[in-house]
Amino acid sequence: MLRILSIVVVLFGGAVIGLRSAEITLDRNVSGDLVRAGAWEMRVSESLVSADPYAQAERARSGVIPLASGEGFTLTARHDSQGRRLDGRCAYSVSGATPAARFWSVTLFDEAGHLVANAAQRQAFTSTELSRDAKGSFAINVGSRVMSGDWLPAPAGGFVLLLRLYDTPIGTGVSVTPEQVPAITRLTCS
Amino acid sequence: MQLIGRLAGAIRLIACLIVIAISVHIVSVLSVPSLSHADAFSRVSRLAPELRLVPLDGHEALLDAMEDPDIAAAVCSFDLTAGPVKVSLPAGADGFSSIALHQEGGGAFFALSNSAAENGRLEVVALTPAQAVERAADDDPDNPSGEVRAVSSRTRGFAVFRALALFPSQRQAAKALVARASCQHVE
């Protein structure tokens, strides 16, 4: 009797632990191909047919169509260059280098992944619409308070920045170094 | 002696538990792509019949929950069992536009941007390995067709057409551009 009971417990317990651990791993998006450069992180094999099994499972659950190698590449920032969580109560400057790409854009989302409605009707900048100084450098000012220059309005709480590179060698075997990505510098906090 | 026997039994049970847990974990992760109905291919093929172009307005949130608002996109699903499928998109005057071919089960097997456009169009023929061999055999060696061919290891898939509006004022034009994409079977 005890023997049968223990077999049932082992089978059932093993199944529960196996399923639950798979679910937790996939929920946390922890596939092995996450790469960091400066404040930005990226998933290298996201669009590949041969992505690792966790990346494939995550992709199948999310149902999104990632940019394919040959189209472009997406980088995500949830923290500033010092590693502090992005927060709209602070002001930030996004500036510096960008990886080689024909075009790129920076888009702001709140932590729930929604675009933020604002009076300036500004949720993104493409590389062509930014103002540049004499050297060709850009600076995107991010924060919930009105700022001068190219201002990307943020919500009063946490937010996420997405840098999308269109027509770029990144993703087809070319990796990104911290020197190639824009720095996210925290200016002041209210 | 009895204690050692019990201990050995317990260790054996725990070992079995671990082996079963690991097996279930691996099997469930591997089977998610084939069991999921929320994957991109399933969602695209639910939108419309095969080869019909569907513009993706922000509401469908299919591209990405966090999609670039300056991107206009359209999709069409296809099935190569009935023959190769040609997808095409006008290249657009300037800016960025692209075609990507994704297969059932996930993953892009081909992508092309307008920096590689010929005659003002982006055009690619999706085919199975067998169809690719057949088509190459039909080619006139003195007068190659020059068409771009993309071989898929799966018979079903979908095409995504994207166009980037460089300025907010170009968003309508970008939508109009992807609405002129086409998907059709070719001989």
Interface residues (C-beta under 8 A of the other chain):
Chain A: S6 V9 V10 L11 G13 G14 A15 I17 G18 L19 S21 A22 T25 L26 S47 L48 V49 S50 A51 P53 Y54 Q56 A57 R59 A60 R61 S62 G63 V64 I65 P66 L67 A68 S69 G70 E71 G72 T74 R102 F103 S105 T107 F109 G113 L115 Q121 Q123 A124 T126 T128 E129 V160 L162 R164 Y166 D167
Chain B: L13 C16 L17 I18 V19 I20 A21 I22 S23 V24 H25 V27 S28 V29 L30 V32 P33 S36 A38 D39 A40 S42 R43 V44 L62 L63 D64 A65 M66 D68 P69 D70 V75 G95 F96 S98 A100 H102 Q103 G105 G106 G107 A108 F109 F110 A111 L112 S113 S115 S153 V160 R162 L164 A165 L166 F167 P168
